[in-house]
Amino acid sequence: MFLEVTGALIQGFLTTVQLFALTLLFALPLGLIICFGSMSRYALLRLPIRFLIWIVRGTPLLLQLLIIYYGPGITFNNNIWGSGDGGRFIAALVAFVVNYACYFSEIYRGGIQSIPQGQSEAGQVLGMTRSQIFFKIILLQVIKRIVPPMSNEIITLVKDTSLARVIAVYEIIWSGQSFIKSAGIVWPLFYTGAFYLLFSGLLTLLFGRIEKKLDYFR
């Protein structure tokens, strides 16, 4: 039984890791784009984006998953995600990307705004363009400052992937929970905790090393 449970949990964990990795792949750059929009001097661009961020941050991710997956089919009588496991996974991925991109955008914004304005002005005096000032002066300092809050959000993402089971994405919690119905045993649910702890522990070590690598900014 132990080997059977382990095999099922590993299969579910692979889905968890896939959802985690793809969310980061798309949410990190999208969050930076949203950040620039939220900081725009143009109100027609800034205000809608700030409203979107407010909505996403102010409502549960669980609710967003349900609306994104079921909403189009109920509203337009057309399931845009397609049928089967692939469709459910794509819907979950879209929900996670939008949610975390909005959170990441606020971390980016806080990091950018924490850099003294005098550094940008000094770059302008030296004849640097705005893009040169951002990438050569601002960005490296921002990365150093946002690593701790960003690492917290990324570790939270590891655990939030379990919410995908609400739309029947077969991640690791779903796999562990299935044994309650099929075999009447509950210990596989506790076993899933070992996977989360191991994954989160590895990420904690990784971000700790990144912070040490960036110590030269002190």
For each residue, the residues with C-beta under 8 A, 3 or more apart:
1: 4 5 183 185
2: 5 6
3: 6 7
4: 1 7 8
5: 1 2 8 9 176 179 188 191
6: 2 3 9 10 191
7: 3 4 10 11
8: 4 5 11 12 175 176 178 179 188
9: 5 6 12 13 172 175 176 188 191 192 195
10: 6 7 13 14
11: 7 8 14 15 170 175
12: 8 9 15 16 170 171 172 173 174 175 176 192
13: 9 10 16 17 171 172 175 195
14: 10 11 17 18
15: 11 12 18 19 89 169 170 171 172
16: 12 13 19 20 158 161 162 171 172 195
17: 13 14 20 21 199
18: 14 15 21 22 89
19: 15 16 22 23 89 92 93 96 161 164 169 171
20: 16 17 23 24 157 158 161
21: 17 18 24 25
22: 18 19 25 26 93 97
23: 19 20 26 27 93 96 97 100 157 161
24: 20 21 27 28 100 154 157
25: 21 22 28
26: 22 23 29 30 93 97 101
27: 23 24 30 31 96 97 100 101 104
28: 24 25 31 32 101 104
29: 26 32 33
30: 26 27 33 34 97 101 104
31: 27 28 34 35 100 101 102 103 104 105 107 108
32: 28 29 35 36 104 105 108
33: 29 30 36 37
34: 30 31 37 38 49 52 53 101 102 104 105
35: 31 32 38 39 104 105 106 108 109 112
36: 32 33 39 40
37: 33 34 40 45 46 49
38: 34 35 46 49 50 53 105 109
39: 35 36 46 109 112 113
40: 36 37 45 46 49
41: 46
42: 45 46
43: 46 47
44: 47 48
45: 37 40 42 48 49
46: 37 38 39 40 41 42 43 49 50
47: 43 44 50 51
48: 44 45 51 52
49: 34 37 38 40 45 46 52 53
50: 38 46 47 53 54
51: 47 48 54 55
52: 34 48 49 55 56 102
53: 34 38 49 50 56 57 102 105 106
54: 50 51 57 58
55: 51 52 58 59
56: 52 53 59 64 98 99 102 103
57: 53 54 102 103 106
58: 54 55
59: 55 56 63 64
60: 63 64
61: 64 65 95 96 99 160 163
62: 65 66 163 166
63: 59 60 66 67
64: 56 59 60 61 67 68 95 98 99
65: 61 62 68 69 91 92 95 163 164 166 167
66: 62 63 69 70 71 166 167
67: 63 64 70 71
68: 64 65 71 72 91 94 95 98
69: 65 66 81 88 91 92 95 167
70: 66 67 73 74 167
71: 66 67 68 74 75
72: 68 75 76 78 79 80 81
73: 70 76 77 78 79 80
74: 70 71 77
75: 71 72
76: 72 73 80
77: 73 74
78: 72 73
79: 72 73 82 83 87
80: 72 73 76
81: 69 72 87 88 90 91
82: 79 86 87 90
83: 79 87
84: 87 88
85: 88 89 169 170
86: 82 89 90
87: 79 81 82 83 84 90 91
88: 69 81 84 85 91 92 167 168 169
89: 15 18 19 85 86 92 93 164 169
90: 81 82 86 87 93 94
91: 65 68 69 81 87 88 94 95 167
92: 19 65 69 88 89 95 96 164 167 169
93: 19 22 23 26 89 90 96 97
94: 68 90 91 97 98
95: 61 64 65 68 69 91 92 98 99
96: 19 23 27 61 92 93 99 100 157 160 161 164
97: 22 23 26 27 30 93 94 100 101
98: 56 64 68 94 95 101 102
99: 56 61 64 95 96 102 103
100: 23 24 27 31 96 97 103 104 153 157
101: 26 27 28 30 31 34 97 98 104 105
102: 31 34 52 53 56 57 98 99 105 106
103: 31 56 57 99 100 106 107 153
104: 27 28 30 31 32 34 35 100 101 107 108 150 153
105: 31 32 34 35 38 53 101 102 108 109
106: 35 53 57 102 103 109 110
107: 31 103 104 110 111 146 149 150 153
108: 31 32 35 104 105 111 112 142 146
109: 35 38 39 105 106 112 113
110: 106 107 113 114 146 149
111: 107 108 114 115 142 143 145 146
112: 35 39 108 109 115 138 142
113: 39 109 110
114: 110 111 142 145
115: 111 112 119 120 138 141 142
116: 119
117: 120 121
118: 121 122
119: 115 116 122 123 133 137 138
120: 115 117 123 124 133 137 138
121: 117 118 124 125
122: 118 119 125 126
123: 119 120 126 128 132 133 136 137
124: 120 121 127 128 133
125: 121 122
126: 122 123
127: 124
128: 123 124 132 133 136 137
129: 132 133
130: 133 134
131: 134 135
132: 123 128 129 135 136 137
133: 119 120 123 124 128 129 130 136 137 138
134: 130 131 137 138 139
135: 131 132 138 139
136: 123 128 132 133 139 140
137: 119 120 123 128 132 133 134 140 141
138: 112 115 119 120 133 134 135 141 142
139: 134 135 136 142 143
140: 136 137 143 144 217
141: 115 137 138 144 145 217
142: 108 111 112 114 115 138 139 145 146
143: 111 139 140 146 147 214
144: 140 141 147 214 217
145: 111 114 141 142
146: 107 108 110 111 142 143 149 150
147: 143 144 150 151 207 210 211 214
148: 151 152 207 211
149: 107 110 146 152 153
150: 104 107 146 147 153 154
151: 147 148 154 155 203 204 207
152: 148 149 155 156
153: 100 103 104 107 149 150 156 157
154: 24 150 151 157 158 203 207
155: 151 152 158 159 200 203 204
156: 152 153 159 160
157: 20 23 24 96 100 153 154 160 161
158: 16 20 154 155 161 196 199 200 203
159: 155 156 162 196 200
160: 61 96 156 157 163
161: 16 19 20 23 96 157 158 164 171
162: 16 159 165 171 172 173
163: 61 62 65 160 166
164: 19 65 89 92 96 161 167 169 171
165: 162 168 169 170 171 173 174 177
166: 62 65 66 163
167: 65 66 69 70 88 91 92 164
168: 88 165 174
169: 15 19 85 88 89 92 164 165 174
170: 11 12 15 85 165 174 175
171: 12 13 15 16 19 161 162 164 165 174 175
172: 9 12 13 15 16 162 175 176 192 195 196
173: 12 162 165 176 177 189 192
174: 12 165 168 169 170 171 177 178
175: 8 9 11 12 13 170 171 172 178 188 192
176: 5 8 9 12 172 173 179 188 189 191 192
177: 165 173 174 180 181 188 189
178: 8 174 175 181 182
179: 5 8 176 182 183 185 186 188
180: 177 183 184 185 186 188 189
181: 177 178
182: 178 179
183: 1 179 180
184: 180
185: 1 179 180 188
186: 179 180 189 190
187: 190 191
188: 5 8 9 175 176 177 179 180 185 191 192
189: 173 176 177 180 186 192 193
190: 186 187 193
191: 5 6 9 176 187 188 194 195
192: 9 12 172 173 175 176 188 189 195 196
193: 189 190 196 197
194: 191 197 198
195: 9 13 16 172 191 192 198 199
196: 158 159 172 192 193 199 200
197: 193 194 200 201
198: 194 195 201 202
199: 17 158 195 196 202 203
200: 155 158 159 196 197 203 204
201: 197 198 204 205
202: 198 199 205 206
203: 151 154 155 158 199 200 206 207
204: 151 155 200 201 207 208
205: 201 202 208 209
206: 202 203 209 210
207: 147 148 151 154 203 204 210 211
208: 204 205 211 212
209: 205 206 212 213
210: 147 206 207 213 214
211: 147 148 207 208 214 215
212: 208 209 215
213: 209 210
214: 143 144 147 210 211 217
215: 211 212 218
216:
217: 140 141 144 214
218: 215
